[in-house]
Amino acid sequence: MDRVLMAMSGGVDSSVAAALLKKDGYDVIGATMEVFPDYEQRSEEEGGCCSLSSIEDAKRVAARLDIPHYTLNFKEVFQREVIDNFVEEYSKGRTPNPCIVCNKKIKFNALLDKALQLDCDYVATGHYAIKEKKDNRFILRRPEDLEKDQTYMLYGFKQEQLAKTLFPLGNYKKDEVRKIAKEIGLRIFNKPDSQEICFVPDDDYQRFLDSNYPDLSMSGPIYYYDGEKIGEHEGLHKYTIGQRRGLGISMNHPVYVIDIDSENNALIVGPRDHLKSHGLIINKPNWLSIPEIDSELNDILIQVRYNSKPAPGKVIPIGDGNKVKALFAEPFQAVTPGQSAVFYDGDIVLGGGVIDESIN
Protein backbone atom coordinates (compact mmCIF):
# COMPACT_ATOMS: atom_id res chain seq x y z
CA MET A 1 0.00 0.00 0.00
CA ASP A 2 1.44 3.38 -1.04
CA ARG A 3 1.78 5.92 1.75
CA VAL A 4 0.86 9.57 1.12
CA LEU A 5 1.61 12.70 3.13
CA MET A 6 -1.49 14.84 2.60
CA ALA A 7 -0.99 18.60 3.00
CA MET A 8 -4.07 19.63 5.00
CA SER A 9 -4.98 23.30 5.36
CA GLY A 10 -8.19 22.71 7.28
CA GLY A 11 -10.23 23.70 4.22
CA VAL A 12 -12.72 21.67 2.24
CA ASP A 13 -10.41 20.91 -0.71
CA SER A 14 -7.53 19.26 1.13
CA SER A 15 -9.97 17.52 3.49
CA VAL A 16 -11.89 15.89 0.64
CA ALA A 17 -8.63 15.08 -1.15
CA ALA A 18 -7.52 13.16 1.96
CA ALA A 19 -10.85 11.30 2.06
CA LEU A 20 -10.61 10.38 -1.64
CA LEU A 21 -7.08 9.05 -1.23
CA LYS A 22 -8.10 6.91 1.73
CA LYS A 23 -11.09 5.59 -0.23
CA ASP A 24 -8.71 4.68 -3.08
CA GLY A 25 -6.63 2.54 -0.72
CA TYR A 26 -3.73 4.81 0.13
CA ASP A 27 -2.19 4.91 3.60
CA VAL A 28 -2.81 8.61 4.30
CA ILE A 29 -0.96 10.77 6.82
CA GLY A 30 -2.26 14.31 7.33
CA ALA A 31 0.15 17.22 7.80
CA THR A 32 -0.48 20.91 8.42
CA MET A 33 2.30 23.46 8.16
CA GLU A 34 2.86 25.98 10.92
CA VAL A 35 4.44 28.92 9.13
CA PHE A 36 3.58 32.17 10.91
CA PRO A 37 6.68 33.92 12.28
CA ASP A 38 6.75 34.66 16.00
CA TYR A 39 6.01 38.36 15.42
CA GLU A 40 2.83 37.53 13.49
CA GLN A 41 1.02 35.02 15.67
CA ARG A 42 -2.75 35.10 15.26
CA SER A 43 -5.61 34.32 17.56
CA GLU A 44 -7.57 31.07 17.39
CA GLU A 45 -10.41 32.91 15.67
CA GLU A 46 -8.46 34.12 12.67
CA GLY A 47 -8.78 32.07 9.52
CA GLY A 48 -6.75 31.55 6.38
CA CYS A 49 -4.42 28.83 5.22
CA CYS A 50 -2.11 27.60 8.01
CA SER A 51 -3.75 29.78 10.70
CA LEU A 52 -4.22 28.40 14.21
CA SER A 53 -7.92 27.79 13.64
CA SER A 54 -7.16 26.02 10.35
CA ILE A 55 -4.69 23.72 12.11
CA GLU A 56 -7.45 22.77 14.55
CA ASP A 57 -9.87 22.20 11.65
CA ALA A 58 -7.32 19.91 9.99
CA LYS A 59 -6.87 17.92 13.20
CA ARG A 60 -10.64 17.44 13.51
CA VAL A 61 -10.92 16.31 9.89
CA ALA A 62 -8.04 13.85 10.33
CA ALA A 63 -9.74 12.42 13.42
CA ARG A 64 -13.01 12.10 11.48
CA LEU A 65 -11.22 10.29 8.65
CA ASP A 66 -9.27 8.16 11.15
CA ILE A 67 -5.86 9.12 9.80
CA PRO A 68 -2.80 10.33 11.76
CA HIS A 69 -2.04 14.04 11.69
CA TYR A 70 1.14 16.04 12.26
CA THR A 71 1.68 19.76 12.70
CA LEU A 72 4.99 20.64 11.05
CA ASN A 73 7.00 23.65 12.18
CA PHE A 74 8.17 25.33 8.97
CA LYS A 75 8.51 28.81 10.47
CA GLU A 76 12.22 29.20 9.81
CA VAL A 77 12.23 27.98 6.21
CA PHE A 78 9.02 29.93 5.48
CA GLN A 79 10.55 33.14 6.81
CA ARG A 80 13.73 32.60 4.80
CA GLU A 81 12.23 31.43 1.52
CA VAL A 82 8.84 33.16 1.37
CA ILE A 83 8.59 36.21 3.63
CA ASP A 84 12.14 37.47 3.07
CA ASN A 85 11.64 37.08 -0.68
CA PHE A 86 8.30 38.92 -0.43
CA VAL A 87 9.96 41.87 1.31
CA GLU A 88 12.99 41.89 -0.99
CA GLU A 89 10.81 41.97 -4.11
CA TYR A 90 8.80 44.92 -2.81
CA SER A 91 12.04 46.71 -1.90
CA LYS A 92 13.01 46.40 -5.58
CA GLY A 93 9.72 47.90 -6.77
CA ARG A 94 8.34 44.54 -7.88
CA THR A 95 5.02 42.86 -7.07
CA PRO A 96 5.65 39.28 -5.88
CA ASN A 97 3.35 36.27 -5.68
CA PRO A 98 4.30 34.54 -2.40
CA CYS A 99 1.93 31.59 -2.98
CA ILE A 100 3.97 30.52 -6.00
CA VAL A 101 7.18 30.74 -3.96
CA CYS A 102 5.53 28.75 -1.15
CA ASN A 103 4.48 25.99 -3.54
CA LYS A 104 7.97 25.79 -5.01
CA LYS A 105 10.07 26.11 -1.85
CA ILE A 106 7.82 24.77 0.92
CA LYS A 107 4.99 22.49 -0.21
CA PHE A 108 6.92 20.66 -2.90
CA ASN A 109 10.40 20.91 -1.42
CA ALA A 110 10.47 21.04 2.39
CA LEU A 111 7.21 19.07 2.64
CA LEU A 112 8.47 16.44 0.21
CA ASP A 113 11.63 16.07 2.30
CA LYS A 114 9.43 15.48 5.34
CA ALA A 115 7.40 12.92 3.40
CA LEU A 116 10.54 10.95 2.63
CA GLN A 117 11.48 11.00 6.33
CA LEU A 118 8.08 9.46 7.09
CA ASP A 119 8.64 6.75 4.43
CA CYS A 120 5.90 8.21 2.24
CA ASP A 121 5.76 7.48 -1.46
CA TYR A 122 3.93 10.69 -2.37
CA VAL A 123 2.89 14.15 -1.26
CA ALA A 124 -0.69 15.17 -2.08
CA THR A 125 -2.45 18.53 -2.05
CA GLY A 126 -5.93 19.91 -2.64
CA HIS A 127 -4.87 21.92 -5.69
CA TYR A 128 -7.09 21.75 -8.75
CA ALA A 129 -4.71 20.37 -11.38
CA ILE A 130 -4.18 17.15 -13.34
CA LYS A 131 -0.93 15.19 -13.54
CA GLU A 132 -0.39 12.74 -16.38
CA LYS A 133 2.51 10.79 -17.83
CA LYS A 134 3.29 11.15 -21.52
CA ASP A 135 6.35 9.95 -23.43
CA ASN A 136 8.21 9.07 -20.21
CA ARG A 137 7.64 12.56 -18.82
CA PHE A 138 5.15 13.88 -16.30
CA ILE A 139 2.98 16.74 -17.51
CA LEU A 140 0.68 19.15 -15.70
CA ARG A 141 -2.72 20.06 -17.16
CA ARG A 142 -5.52 22.41 -16.30
CA PRO A 143 -8.25 20.71 -14.20
CA GLU A 144 -11.85 19.79 -14.96
CA ASP A 145 -13.07 22.85 -13.03
CA LEU A 146 -11.46 25.73 -14.92
CA GLU A 147 -12.90 28.28 -12.48
CA LYS A 148 -10.72 26.71 -9.76
CA ASP A 149 -7.68 26.13 -12.00
CA GLN A 150 -4.49 26.47 -9.92
CA THR A 151 -1.92 25.36 -12.48
CA TYR A 152 -0.61 28.93 -12.78
CA MET A 153 0.69 28.56 -9.22
CA LEU A 154 2.36 25.20 -9.89
CA TYR A 155 4.70 25.83 -12.82
CA GLY A 156 7.77 25.74 -10.54
CA PHE A 157 7.82 21.94 -10.20
CA LYS A 158 10.82 19.86 -11.15
CA GLN A 159 10.12 16.51 -12.83
CA GLU A 160 11.23 14.55 -9.78
CA GLN A 161 8.85 16.58 -7.58
CA LEU A 162 5.90 16.18 -9.92
CA ALA A 163 6.55 12.43 -10.05
CA LYS A 164 6.06 12.29 -6.27
CA THR A 165 2.93 14.49 -6.14
CA LEU A 166 -0.77 13.62 -6.34
CA PHE A 167 -3.69 15.94 -7.11
CA PRO A 168 -6.86 14.01 -6.17
CA LEU A 169 -9.23 16.87 -7.12
CA GLY A 170 -8.12 17.35 -10.73
CA ASN A 171 -11.22 15.71 -12.19
CA TYR A 172 -13.74 17.20 -9.75
CA LYS A 173 -15.83 20.37 -9.77
CA LYS A 174 -15.84 22.51 -6.64
CA ASP A 175 -19.54 21.92 -5.97
CA GLU A 176 -18.91 18.16 -6.16
CA VAL A 177 -16.13 18.52 -3.58
CA ARG A 178 -18.42 20.38 -1.18
CA LYS A 179 -21.12 17.75 -1.71
CA ILE A 180 -18.68 14.94 -0.85
CA ALA A 181 -17.55 16.82 2.27
CA LYS A 182 -21.16 17.12 3.43
CA GLU A 183 -21.94 13.48 2.66
CA ILE A 184 -19.03 12.19 4.75
CA GLY A 185 -19.93 14.44 7.67
CA LEU A 186 -17.22 17.09 7.53
CA ARG A 187 -18.31 20.25 9.33
CA ILE A 188 -16.14 22.38 7.09
CA PHE A 189 -18.14 21.46 3.95
CA ASN A 190 -19.26 25.09 3.53
CA LYS A 191 -16.10 26.77 4.81
CA PRO A 192 -15.22 29.74 2.54
CA ASP A 193 -12.13 29.49 0.36
CA SER A 194 -9.12 31.42 1.65
CA GLN A 195 -8.41 34.40 -0.61
CA GLU A 196 -5.66 36.17 1.32
CA ILE A 197 -1.90 35.84 1.63
CA CYS A 198 -1.61 33.45 4.56
CA PHE A 199 0.92 35.45 6.59
CA VAL A 200 -0.74 38.84 5.99
CA PRO A 201 -3.73 39.52 8.29
CA ASP A 202 -6.82 40.80 6.43
CA ASP A 203 -4.80 40.73 3.19
CA ASP A 204 -3.44 44.17 4.15
CA TYR A 205 0.12 43.66 2.89
CA GLN A 206 0.91 47.37 3.15
CA ARG A 207 0.21 47.34 6.89
CA PHE A 208 2.24 44.14 7.25
CA LEU A 209 5.22 45.73 5.50
CA ASP A 210 4.86 49.08 7.29
CA SER A 211 4.67 47.39 10.71
CA ASN A 212 7.49 44.89 10.29
CA TYR A 213 9.73 46.57 7.71
CA PRO A 214 9.41 50.36 8.28
CA ASP A 215 12.51 51.10 6.18
CA LEU A 216 10.40 50.45 3.07
CA SER A 217 8.20 53.47 3.82
CA MET A 218 10.57 56.01 2.29
CA SER A 219 8.85 58.80 0.36
CA GLY A 220 10.05 59.93 -3.05
CA PRO A 221 9.03 61.72 -6.24
CA ILE A 222 6.19 60.88 -8.60
CA TYR A 223 7.04 61.75 -12.21
CA TYR A 224 4.78 62.02 -15.20
CA TYR A 225 6.16 59.93 -18.06
CA ASP A 226 7.57 63.07 -19.72
CA GLY A 227 9.81 63.75 -16.69
CA GLU A 228 7.72 66.40 -14.92
CA LYS A 229 7.54 65.94 -11.14
CA ILE A 230 3.87 65.96 -10.12
CA GLY A 231 3.85 64.67 -6.55
CA GLU A 232 5.34 62.55 -3.78
CA HIS A 233 4.75 58.86 -3.10
CA GLU A 234 4.66 57.26 0.37
CA GLY A 235 6.90 54.25 -0.29
CA LEU A 236 7.19 52.22 -3.48
CA HIS A 237 5.80 49.06 -1.85
CA LYS A 238 2.36 50.71 -1.82
CA TYR A 239 2.10 50.74 -5.61
CA THR A 240 1.90 48.26 -8.45
CA ILE A 241 1.96 48.49 -12.24
CA GLY A 242 -1.47 49.47 -13.58
CA GLN A 243 -2.64 51.06 -10.31
CA ARG A 244 -4.90 54.08 -10.70
CA ARG A 245 -6.45 54.69 -7.28
CA GLY A 246 -4.62 55.96 -4.22
CA LEU A 247 -1.87 57.84 -6.08
CA GLY A 248 -2.55 61.11 -4.25
CA ILE A 249 -2.29 63.24 -7.39
CA SER A 250 -4.86 65.14 -9.41
CA MET A 251 -4.75 65.58 -13.18
CA ASN A 252 -7.33 66.40 -15.84
CA HIS A 253 -7.23 62.82 -17.16
CA PRO A 254 -6.80 59.35 -15.60
CA VAL A 255 -3.20 58.29 -14.91
CA TYR A 256 -1.76 54.92 -13.96
CA VAL A 257 1.46 53.58 -12.51
CA ILE A 258 3.49 52.64 -15.58
CA ASP A 259 6.90 52.05 -13.97
CA ILE A 260 8.51 51.72 -10.55
CA ASP A 261 12.10 52.98 -10.47
CA SER A 262 13.49 51.48 -7.25
CA GLU A 263 17.04 52.66 -8.03
CA ASN A 264 15.94 56.29 -7.81
CA ASN A 265 13.02 55.67 -5.44
CA ALA A 266 10.68 57.16 -8.05
CA LEU A 267 7.17 56.35 -9.22
CA ILE A 268 6.38 56.91 -12.91
CA VAL A 269 2.79 57.51 -14.03
CA GLY A 270 1.17 58.06 -17.39
CA PRO A 271 -1.93 57.47 -19.53
CA ARG A 272 -3.43 54.01 -19.92
CA ASP A 273 -1.94 53.33 -23.35
CA HIS A 274 1.55 53.49 -21.78
CA LEU A 275 0.72 50.27 -19.90
CA LYS A 276 0.78 48.19 -23.06
CA SER A 277 3.62 45.69 -23.44
CA HIS A 278 4.78 43.76 -26.47
CA GLY A 279 6.42 41.11 -24.33
CA LEU A 280 8.48 40.29 -21.27
CA ILE A 281 11.82 38.90 -20.12
CA ILE A 282 12.27 35.99 -17.70
CA ASN A 283 15.53 34.97 -16.06
CA LYS A 284 15.98 31.28 -15.18
CA PRO A 285 12.69 29.89 -16.53
CA ASN A 286 11.51 26.52 -15.28
CA TRP A 287 10.43 24.00 -17.91
CA LEU A 288 7.99 21.46 -16.55
CA SER A 289 6.08 19.42 -19.11
CA ILE A 290 8.79 19.78 -21.76
CA PRO A 291 12.61 19.73 -21.67
CA GLU A 292 14.56 22.98 -21.70
CA ILE A 293 14.03 24.74 -25.03
CA ASP A 294 16.79 25.60 -27.50
CA SER A 295 14.58 27.08 -30.23
CA GLU A 296 11.49 29.25 -30.60
CA LEU A 297 8.18 28.04 -29.16
CA ASN A 298 5.36 29.31 -31.38
CA ASP A 299 1.58 29.32 -31.01
CA ILE A 300 1.54 29.11 -27.24
CA LEU A 301 -0.51 30.89 -24.56
CA ILE A 302 1.06 33.26 -22.01
CA GLN A 303 -0.65 33.89 -18.67
CA VAL A 304 0.77 36.77 -16.62
CA ARG A 305 -1.56 36.84 -13.60
CA TYR A 306 -3.43 34.23 -11.60
CA ASN A 307 -6.90 35.22 -12.79
CA SER A 308 -6.03 36.75 -16.14
CA LYS A 309 -6.97 35.32 -19.51
CA PRO A 310 -3.95 33.81 -21.30
CA ALA A 311 -2.78 35.64 -24.42
CA PRO A 312 -1.38 34.06 -27.59
CA GLY A 313 2.30 34.54 -28.29
CA LYS A 314 5.69 32.87 -28.57
CA VAL A 315 8.81 32.28 -26.47
CA ILE A 316 12.37 32.80 -27.69
CA PRO A 317 15.42 31.51 -25.78
CA ILE A 318 18.20 34.05 -25.21
CA GLY A 319 21.83 32.92 -25.09
CA ASP A 320 22.23 29.57 -23.33
CA GLY A 321 18.52 29.41 -22.44
CA ASN A 322 18.88 30.77 -18.91
CA LYS A 323 16.85 33.73 -20.10
CA VAL A 324 13.83 33.84 -22.42
CA LYS A 325 11.85 36.51 -24.20
CA ALA A 326 8.08 36.05 -24.51
CA LEU A 327 6.31 38.11 -27.17
CA PHE A 328 2.55 38.67 -27.34
CA ALA A 329 0.69 38.42 -30.63
CA GLU A 330 -1.11 41.65 -29.61
CA PRO A 331 0.02 44.28 -27.06
CA PHE A 332 -0.91 43.25 -23.51
CA GLN A 333 -1.94 45.49 -20.62
CA ALA A 334 -0.02 45.96 -17.34
CA VAL A 335 2.70 43.30 -17.38
CA THR A 336 4.08 43.43 -13.83
CA PRO A 337 7.69 42.57 -12.86
CA GLY A 338 7.71 40.21 -9.88
CA GLN A 339 4.60 38.36 -11.02
CA SER A 340 4.97 35.13 -12.98
CA ALA A 341 4.41 34.38 -16.64
CA VAL A 342 3.29 30.81 -17.29
CA PHE A 343 3.37 29.22 -20.74
CA TYR A 344 0.68 26.81 -21.96
CA ASP A 345 0.17 24.59 -24.97
CA GLY A 346 -3.61 24.32 -24.87
CA ASP A 347 -4.25 23.12 -21.31
CA ILE A 348 -0.72 21.78 -20.72
CA VAL A 349 1.67 23.78 -18.52
CA LEU A 350 4.92 24.05 -20.44
CA GLY A 351 6.77 26.10 -17.84
CA GLY A 352 7.24 29.67 -16.71
CA GLY A 353 9.17 32.06 -14.53
CA VAL A 354 9.18 35.35 -12.66
CA ILE A 355 8.83 38.39 -14.92
CA ASP A 356 12.06 40.37 -14.78
CA GLU A 357 11.00 43.20 -17.07
CA SER A 358 8.32 44.10 -19.57
CA ILE A 359 9.03 45.03 -23.18
CA ASN A 360 7.13 48.22 -23.95
C-alpha positions as CSV (number, residue, x, y, z in Angstrom):
1,M,0.0,0.0,0.0
2,D,1.4,3.4,-1.0
3,R,1.8,5.9,1.8
4,V,0.9,9.6,1.1
5,L,1.6,12.7,3.1
6,M,-1.5,14.8,2.6
7,A,-1.0,18.6,3.0
8,M,-4.1,19.6,5.0
9,S,-5.0,23.3,5.4
10,G,-8.2,22.7,7.3
11,G,-10.2,23.7,4.2
12,V,-12.7,21.7,2.2
13,D,-10.4,20.9,-0.7
14,S,-7.5,19.3,1.1
15,S,-10.0,17.5,3.5
16,V,-11.9,15.9,0.6
17,A,-8.6,15.1,-1.2
18,A,-7.5,13.2,2.0
19,A,-10.8,11.3,2.1
20,L,-10.6,10.4,-1.6
21,L,-7.1,9.1,-1.2
22,K,-8.1,6.9,1.7
23,K,-11.1,5.6,-0.2
24,D,-8.7,4.7,-3.1
25,G,-6.6,2.5,-0.7
26,Y,-3.7,4.8,0.1
27,D,-2.2,4.9,3.6
28,V,-2.8,8.6,4.3
29,I,-1.0,10.8,6.8
30,G,-2.3,14.3,7.3
31,A,0.1,17.2,7.8
32,T,-0.5,20.9,8.4
33,M,2.3,23.5,8.2
34,E,2.9,26.0,10.9
35,V,4.4,28.9,9.1
36,F,3.6,32.2,10.9
37,P,6.7,33.9,12.3
38,D,6.7,34.7,16.0
39,Y,6.0,38.4,15.4
40,E,2.8,37.5,13.5
41,Q,1.0,35.0,15.7
42,R,-2.7,35.1,15.3
43,S,-5.6,34.3,17.6
44,E,-7.6,31.1,17.4
45,E,-10.4,32.9,15.7
46,E,-8.5,34.1,12.7
47,G,-8.8,32.1,9.5
48,G,-6.7,31.6,6.4
49,C,-4.4,28.8,5.2
50,C,-2.1,27.6,8.0
51,S,-3.7,29.8,10.7
52,L,-4.2,28.4,14.2
53,S,-7.9,27.8,13.6
54,S,-7.2,26.0,10.4
55,I,-4.7,23.7,12.1
56,E,-7.5,22.8,14.6
57,D,-9.9,22.2,11.7
58,A,-7.3,19.9,10.0
59,K,-6.9,17.9,13.2
60,R,-10.6,17.4,13.5
61,V,-10.9,16.3,9.9
62,A,-8.0,13.8,10.3
63,A,-9.7,12.4,13.4
64,R,-13.0,12.1,11.5
65,L,-11.2,10.3,8.7
66,D,-9.3,8.2,11.2
67,I,-5.9,9.1,9.8
68,P,-2.8,10.3,11.8
69,H,-2.0,14.0,11.7
70,Y,1.1,16.0,12.3
71,T,1.7,19.8,12.7
72,L,5.0,20.6,11.0
73,N,7.0,23.6,12.2
74,F,8.2,25.3,9.0
75,K,8.5,28.8,10.5
76,E,12.2,29.2,9.8
77,V,12.2,28.0,6.2
78,F,9.0,29.9,5.5
79,Q,10.6,33.1,6.8
80,R,13.7,32.6,4.8
81,E,12.2,31.4,1.5
82,V,8.8,33.2,1.4
83,I,8.6,36.2,3.6
84,D,12.1,37.5,3.1
85,N,11.6,37.1,-0.7
86,F,8.3,38.9,-0.4
87,V,10.0,41.9,1.3
88,E,13.0,41.9,-1.0
89,E,10.8,42.0,-4.1
90,Y,8.8,44.9,-2.8
91,S,12.0,46.7,-1.9
92,K,13.0,46.4,-5.6
93,G,9.7,47.9,-6.8
94,R,8.3,44.5,-7.9
95,T,5.0,42.9,-7.1
96,P,5.7,39.3,-5.9
97,N,3.4,36.3,-5.7
98,P,4.3,34.5,-2.4
99,C,1.9,31.6,-3.0
100,I,4.0,30.5,-6.0
101,V,7.2,30.7,-4.0
102,C,5.5,28.7,-1.1
103,N,4.5,26.0,-3.5
104,K,8.0,25.8,-5.0
105,K,10.1,26.1,-1.9
106,I,7.8,24.8,0.9
107,K,5.0,22.5,-0.2
108,F,6.9,20.7,-2.9
109,N,10.4,20.9,-1.4
110,A,10.5,21.0,2.4
111,L,7.2,19.1,2.6
112,L,8.5,16.4,0.2
113,D,11.6,16.1,2.3
114,K,9.4,15.5,5.3
115,A,7.4,12.9,3.4
116,L,10.5,10.9,2.6
117,Q,11.5,11.0,6.3
118,L,8.1,9.5,7.1
119,D,8.6,6.7,4.4
120,C,5.9,8.2,2.2
121,D,5.8,7.5,-1.5
122,Y,3.9,10.7,-2.4
123,V,2.9,14.1,-1.3
124,A,-0.7,15.2,-2.1
125,T,-2.5,18.5,-2.0
126,G,-5.9,19.9,-2.6
127,H,-4.9,21.9,-5.7
128,Y,-7.1,21.8,-8.7
129,A,-4.7,20.4,-11.4
130,I,-4.2,17.2,-13.3
131,K,-0.9,15.2,-13.5
132,E,-0.4,12.7,-16.4
133,K,2.5,10.8,-17.8
134,K,3.3,11.2,-21.5
135,D,6.4,10.0,-23.4
136,N,8.2,9.1,-20.2
137,R,7.6,12.6,-18.8
138,F,5.1,13.9,-16.3
139,I,3.0,16.7,-17.5
140,L,0.7,19.2,-15.7
141,R,-2.7,20.1,-17.2
142,R,-5.5,22.4,-16.3
143,P,-8.3,20.7,-14.2
144,E,-11.8,19.8,-15.0
145,D,-13.1,22.8,-13.0
146,L,-11.5,25.7,-14.9
147,E,-12.9,28.3,-12.5
148,K,-10.7,26.7,-9.8
149,D,-7.7,26.1,-12.0
150,Q,-4.5,26.5,-9.9
151,T,-1.9,25.4,-12.5
152,Y,-0.6,28.9,-12.8
153,M,0.7,28.6,-9.2
154,L,2.4,25.2,-9.9
155,Y,4.7,25.8,-12.8
156,G,7.8,25.7,-10.5
157,F,7.8,21.9,-10.2
158,K,10.8,19.9,-11.2
159,Q,10.1,16.5,-12.8
160,E,11.2,14.5,-9.8
161,Q,8.9,16.6,-7.6
162,L,5.9,16.2,-9.9
163,A,6.5,12.4,-10.1
164,K,6.1,12.3,-6.3
165,T,2.9,14.5,-6.1
166,L,-0.8,13.6,-6.3
167,F,-3.7,15.9,-7.1
168,P,-6.9,14.0,-6.2
169,L,-9.2,16.9,-7.1
170,G,-8.1,17.3,-10.7
171,N,-11.2,15.7,-12.2
172,Y,-13.7,17.2,-9.8
173,K,-15.8,20.4,-9.8
174,K,-15.8,22.5,-6.6
175,D,-19.5,21.9,-6.0
176,E,-18.9,18.2,-6.2
177,V,-16.1,18.5,-3.6
178,R,-18.4,20.4,-1.2
179,K,-21.1,17.7,-1.7
180,I,-18.7,14.9,-0.9
181,A,-17.5,16.8,2.3
182,K,-21.2,17.1,3.4
183,E,-21.9,13.5,2.7
184,I,-19.0,12.2,4.8
185,G,-19.9,14.4,7.7
186,L,-17.2,17.1,7.5
187,R,-18.3,20.2,9.3
188,I,-16.1,22.4,7.1
189,F,-18.1,21.5,4.0
190,N,-19.3,25.1,3.5
191,K,-16.1,26.8,4.8
192,P,-15.2,29.7,2.5
193,D,-12.1,29.5,0.4
194,S,-9.1,31.4,1.6
195,Q,-8.4,34.4,-0.6
196,E,-5.7,36.2,1.3
197,I,-1.9,35.8,1.6
198,C,-1.6,33.4,4.6
199,F,0.9,35.5,6.6
200,V,-0.7,38.8,6.0
201,P,-3.7,39.5,8.3
202,D,-6.8,40.8,6.4
203,D,-4.8,40.7,3.2
204,D,-3.4,44.2,4.1
205,Y,0.1,43.7,2.9
206,Q,0.9,47.4,3.2
207,R,0.2,47.3,6.9
208,F,2.2,44.1,7.2
209,L,5.2,45.7,5.5
210,D,4.9,49.1,7.3
211,S,4.7,47.4,10.7
212,N,7.5,44.9,10.3
213,Y,9.7,46.6,7.7
214,P,9.4,50.4,8.3
215,D,12.5,51.1,6.2
216,L,10.4,50.4,3.1
217,S,8.2,53.5,3.8
218,M,10.6,56.0,2.3
219,S,8.9,58.8,0.4
220,G,10.1,59.9,-3.0
221,P,9.0,61.7,-6.2
222,I,6.2,60.9,-8.6
223,Y,7.0,61.8,-12.2
224,Y,4.8,62.0,-15.2
225,Y,6.2,59.9,-18.1
226,D,7.6,63.1,-19.7
227,G,9.8,63.8,-16.7
228,E,7.7,66.4,-14.9
229,K,7.5,65.9,-11.1
230,I,3.9,66.0,-10.1
231,G,3.9,64.7,-6.5
232,E,5.3,62.5,-3.8
233,H,4.7,58.9,-3.1
234,E,4.7,57.3,0.4
235,G,6.9,54.3,-0.3
236,L,7.2,52.2,-3.5
237,H,5.8,49.1,-1.8
238,K,2.4,50.7,-1.8
239,Y,2.1,50.7,-5.6
240,T,1.9,48.3,-8.5
241,I,2.0,48.5,-12.2
242,G,-1.5,49.5,-13.6
243,Q,-2.6,51.1,-10.3
244,R,-4.9,54.1,-10.7
245,R,-6.4,54.7,-7.3
246,G,-4.6,56.0,-4.2
247,L,-1.9,57.8,-6.1
248,G,-2.5,61.1,-4.3
249,I,-2.3,63.2,-7.4
250,S,-4.9,65.1,-9.4
251,M,-4.8,65.6,-13.2
252,N,-7.3,66.4,-15.8
253,H,-7.2,62.8,-17.2
254,P,-6.8,59.3,-15.6
255,V,-3.2,58.3,-14.9
256,Y,-1.8,54.9,-14.0
257,V,1.5,53.6,-12.5
258,I,3.5,52.6,-15.6
259,D,6.9,52.1,-14.0
260,I,8.5,51.7,-10.5
261,D,12.1,53.0,-10.5
262,S,13.5,51.5,-7.3
263,E,17.0,52.7,-8.0
264,N,15.9,56.3,-7.8
265,N,13.0,55.7,-5.4
266,A,10.7,57.2,-8.0
267,L,7.2,56.4,-9.2
268,I,6.4,56.9,-12.9
269,V,2.8,57.5,-14.0
270,G,1.2,58.1,-17.4
271,P,-1.9,57.5,-19.5
272,R,-3.4,54.0,-19.9
273,D,-1.9,53.3,-23.4
274,H,1.5,53.5,-21.8
275,L,0.7,50.3,-19.9
276,K,0.8,48.2,-23.1
277,S,3.6,45.7,-23.4
278,H,4.8,43.8,-26.5
279,G,6.4,41.1,-24.3
280,L,8.5,40.3,-21.3
281,I,11.8,38.9,-20.1
282,I,12.3,36.0,-17.7
283,N,15.5,35.0,-16.1
284,K,16.0,31.3,-15.2
285,P,12.7,29.9,-16.5
286,N,11.5,26.5,-15.3
287,W,10.4,24.0,-17.9
288,L,8.0,21.5,-16.5
289,S,6.1,19.4,-19.1
290,I,8.8,19.8,-21.8
291,P,12.6,19.7,-21.7
292,E,14.6,23.0,-21.7
293,I,14.0,24.7,-25.0
294,D,16.8,25.6,-27.5
295,S,14.6,27.1,-30.2
296,E,11.5,29.2,-30.6
297,L,8.2,28.0,-29.2
298,N,5.4,29.3,-31.4
299,D,1.6,29.3,-31.0
300,I,1.5,29.1,-27.2
301,L,-0.5,30.9,-24.6
302,I,1.1,33.3,-22.0
303,Q,-0.7,33.9,-18.7
304,V,0.8,36.8,-16.6
305,R,-1.6,36.8,-13.6
306,Y,-3.4,34.2,-11.6
307,N,-6.9,35.2,-12.8
308,S,-6.0,36.8,-16.1
309,K,-7.0,35.3,-19.5
310,P,-4.0,33.8,-21.3
311,A,-2.8,35.6,-24.4
312,P,-1.4,34.1,-27.6
313,G,2.3,34.5,-28.3
314,K,5.7,32.9,-28.6
315,V,8.8,32.3,-26.5
316,I,12.4,32.8,-27.7
317,P,15.4,31.5,-25.8
318,I,18.2,34.0,-25.2
319,G,21.8,32.9,-25.1
320,D,22.2,29.6,-23.3
321,G,18.5,29.4,-22.4
322,N,18.9,30.8,-18.9
323,K,16.8,33.7,-20.1
324,V,13.8,33.8,-22.4
325,K,11.8,36.5,-24.2
326,A,8.1,36.1,-24.5
327,L,6.3,38.1,-27.2
328,F,2.6,38.7,-27.3
329,A,0.7,38.4,-30.6
330,E,-1.1,41.6,-29.6
331,P,0.0,44.3,-27.1
332,F,-0.9,43.2,-23.5
333,Q,-1.9,45.5,-20.6
334,A,0.0,46.0,-17.3
335,V,2.7,43.3,-17.4
336,T,4.1,43.4,-13.8
337,P,7.7,42.6,-12.9
338,G,7.7,40.2,-9.9
339,Q,4.6,38.4,-11.0
340,S,5.0,35.1,-13.0
341,A,4.4,34.4,-16.6
342,V,3.3,30.8,-17.3
343,F,3.4,29.2,-20.7
344,Y,0.7,26.8,-22.0
345,D,0.2,24.6,-25.0
346,G,-3.6,24.3,-24.9
347,D,-4.3,23.1,-21.3
348,I,-0.7,21.8,-20.7
349,V,1.7,23.8,-18.5
350,L,4.9,24.0,-20.4
351,G,6.8,26.1,-17.8
352,G,7.2,29.7,-16.7
353,G,9.2,32.1,-14.5
354,V,9.2,35.3,-12.7
355,I,8.8,38.4,-14.9
356,D,12.1,40.4,-14.8
357,E,11.0,43.2,-17.1
358,S,8.3,44.1,-19.6
359,I,9.0,45.0,-23.2
360,N,7.1,48.2,-24.0
